[in-house]
């Protein structure tokens, strides 16, 4: 099964998947509204604006597993993201990224190693996975890696289909 076939709900609760992102380079990020790293939303939106015309999208998955830093409802999360950071990239339902209720997408993502060769559990909010236009996981970037980090930007540029 491809990552594009794994069911997930959009932030408004409607059934969805990553199928709409097929053919694009995508940066999947587990996000939170009350985290010290929350300002990364600004950089993620800048990436979205800079590269969306070249076949790229950021995709956000709210998660409340790290010290309860995403406690809001779907409506609150969406409102916060759009009004505070002008987020235009797709957001999906709040999910678990670790543990026995880990979403199947993250079962796949956590098999991927970062630059230091470390795979496994998500360490914190704003961990990033770069997906190629054919659905291959081509990079894992830990939470402290800013969206403007040269290594992340270079990886995105190398993965763009256009």
ABEGO torsion letter per residue (X at the ends): XBAAABBBBBAAGBBBBAAAABGBBBBBBBBBAABAAAAAAAAAAAAAAAAAAAGBBBBBBBBAABGGABABBAAAAAAAAAAAAGBABBBBBBBBABEAABBAAAAAAAABBBAAGBBEBBABBGBBBBBBAAGBBABBBBAABBAABAAAAAAAAAABAX
